[in-house]
Amino acid sequence: MLYNALVVEDDRNLAQSLANQLGVLGHIVGIAYSPRMAIQQLNQVIPDVIFLDINMPGVSGLEVLGFLRRDPATAKVPVIVVSAEEDLGTKRAAFEAGANYYIVKPATLEELEVGLDRVMQKSPPPGLSKHSGASR
């Protein structure tokens, strides 16, 4: 199944790379290079899934995630965190904030595909390993 995805990533090269990978999988992808840009885009179109970086200047990805979960329009949209942070505490904080899945950068095509399959089909959690996350 093909999805409308939004990539929220402040590093333009990483954002474009992630968008390209999702495009190879056939998905329609929008990019927001900042939390503010993401909110503006979400006011126009609610995507099927959001790929969200945690470490962004100004407003962190965890704060963005909290906003998404409090807004009725985006509360149920699956969010896949894609972050360089590998530690268990950061992963736990992401899930507590409302993440549905967690991928450690650099994300491979296979990891993106598995993450999408899990969050879109509500699969049971695989656990917290280095390159995989857990469904909520």
Order of alpha helices (4+ residues) and beta strands (2+ residues): beta-alpha-beta-alpha-beta-alpha-beta-alpha-beta-alpha
